[in-house]
Amino acid sequence: MTQYLDFEKPLADLEGKAEELRAMAEDDASVATEASALDEKAKARLEALYANLTPWQKCLVARHPERPHCHEYIRELFTEYTPLAGDRNFADDHAVMGGLARLDGRPVVVIGHEKGHDTKSRLEHNFGMARPEGYRKAIRLMDLADRFGLPVVSLIDTPGAYPGKGAEERGQSEAIARSTQRCLQLGVPLVSVVIGEGGSGGAVAFATSNRIAMLEHSIYSVISPEGCASILWKDAEKMREAAEALRLTAQDLKKLGVIDRIITEPVGGAQRHPKRAILKVGDALVDMLDEMQGMIPDELRAARREKFVGMGSKGLAA
């Protein structure tokens, strides 16, 4: 059963009525025709809605519970996936998953945030909010990739790093900084895709990459709109204004030069046609890795550093 967002309620009414008519139709051709007409009207309404989403509405779409998550991308796009667990120091953080795999036949290391899909799995994966051991696991996987010359693929979907007391005691900020530093030091290609939310340093720690892509309705920002509103206006209800000000959409970030490409989603978002969205991400990953074919380690490091030193200058110049 489709879960509708608040701004999709008019669409929900149309699709609901069409379903009711189809259930009543049986052999009545006139009722079936009316249902088809409602389907066409709903399709047009869906296209119109998703062609003009506000930044806040994009936040809601990026967080949609039916959007495909990291484990689904790994299952559909990667073969011979061998998960690797633990940071060899404290524990295994289930908010971060990763391991060895093949992408289009090419051996890679894949790392990603996993949010979970129901109450039990969301609690297990801590809603995609990594603790220090998650970032240290990612560092371990990047070390492995560098040692064996394997490209790294990261899939970003987190509201941010976990801000709990235990995480802070175990060195959360240091772990994020070390992970970001390791990204910059890699002598192999590193490509990232924001598949849902890209929140704060928790996202940057995996996405300090040679190539960064975003799904069309994903978001990527230094802070959540609610957090920004709480700080600037002392009122979390001003999240719509904050979402506008943060320029967190894929379209804004492409103009600013923060990301390299936007991956179009099926009409209605990745949650409506997960398989199609996942395959588009797979094509983009292969293309981005192909762009760096033949580059030596020093070239990859230099290009990555240059990219981040100059980030934002494109938008400022405009």
Beta strands, then each sheet from edge to edge (+ up, - down):
strand 1: 78-83
strand 2: 96-103
strand 3: 106-113
strand 4: 152-158
strand 5: 190-199
strand 6: 211-215
strand 7: 219-221
strand 8: 261-263
sheet 1: 1+ 2- 3+ 4+ 5+ 6+ 8+
sheet 2: 1+ 2- 3+ 4+ 5+ 7+
end
